[in-house]
Amino acid sequence: MNSITVDSKIVIEPTAVRAWAEKRMIYIELSDGRIFGFPGDRFRILKKATNEQLAKVKVEVNGYALRWEELDEDITVPGVVAGHFQLPLT
């Protein structure tokens, strides 16, 4: 895990150790043991992807990013953990 300092406090940024997809949900296991899931349909490119394409998710950049090579899509792990999505819930 990496840390940053914010207002003189050390903040641990979440990183992924593995990622996988089940149906339209993307799951990441974080370095602290938590498992976090989010709907792939909350991102424009992922919403158009097939289930097979979503399943090809890879952890990149030392756990800071999720990558779908075939879709040319990258999403940051700290961003999704913080709830930063492109599309509203429908």
C-alpha positions in Angstrom: 0.0 0.0 0.0 1.1 3.5 -0.7 0.3 6.5 1.5 0.0 10.2 1.0 0.0 13.0 3.5 -3.1 15.2 3.7 -3.3 18.0 6.3 -0.4 16.4 8.2 -2.2 13.1 8.3 -1.1 9.9 6.6 -3.8 8.5 4.3 -3.5 5.0 2.9 -4.6 4.8 -0.7 -6.3 1.6 -1.7 -4.6 -0.6 -4.3 -5.9 -3.8 -5.9 -4.3 -7.2 -5.7 -6.7 -8.8 -8.1 -9.8 -8.1 -10.1 -12.6 -10.1 -11.8 -16.0 -9.7 -13.3 -19.2 -11.6 -12.6 -22.1 -10.8 -14.9 -22.0 -6.9 -15.1 -20.3 -6.4 -11.7 -16.5 -5.7 -11.4 -14.9 -6.8 -8.2 -11.5 -5.9 -6.8 -9.7 -7.3 -3.8 -7.8 -4.5 -2.1 -4.4 -4.9 -0.5 -6.0 -4.6 3.0 -8.2 -7.6 2.3 -11.5 -5.7 1.5 -13.4 -6.8 -1.5 -15.1 -3.9 -3.4 -17.6 -4.3 -6.2 -19.2 -1.8 -8.6 -21.5 -2.1 -11.6 -19.5 -1.9 -14.9 -22.5 -0.1 -16.4 -21.5 3.0 -14.4 -18.8 3.7 -17.0 -19.6 4.6 -20.6 -17.2 2.2 -22.4 -17.8 -0.6 -20.0 -21.6 -0.2 -20.4 -21.2 -1.1 -24.1 -19.0 -4.1 -23.4 -20.0 -7.7 -23.5 -19.8 -9.8 -20.4 -16.8 -11.6 -22.0 -15.0 -8.3 -22.6 -15.7 -7.2 -19.0 -14.2 -10.5 -17.7 -10.8 -9.5 -19.3 -10.0 -6.9 -16.6 -6.4 -6.7 -15.4 -4.8 -5.0 -12.5 -2.1 -2.5 -13.6 0.2 0.2 -12.3 1.1 -1.5 -9.1 -2.6 -2.0 -8.2 -3.7 1.6 -8.9 -5.6 0.9 -12.1 -7.9 -1.5 -13.8 -7.3 -2.1 -17.5 -9.4 -3.6 -20.3 -6.9 -3.8 -23.2 -9.5 -4.8 -25.8 -11.7 -1.9 -24.9 -8.8 0.5 -24.4 -10.2 1.5 -21.0 -8.5 2.3 -17.7 -10.1 3.1 -14.4 -8.3 4.1 -11.2 -8.8 2.0 -8.1 -8.8 4.9 -5.7 -11.4 6.6 -7.9 -13.9 3.8 -7.9 -13.4 3.1 -4.2 -14.2 6.8 -3.6 -17.3 6.4 -5.7 -16.2 8.5 -8.7 -18.4 7.1 -11.5 -19.1 8.5 -15.0 -22.8 7.6 -15.2 -25.7 8.0 -12.7 -27.6 5.0 -11.5 -30.6 4.2 -13.7 
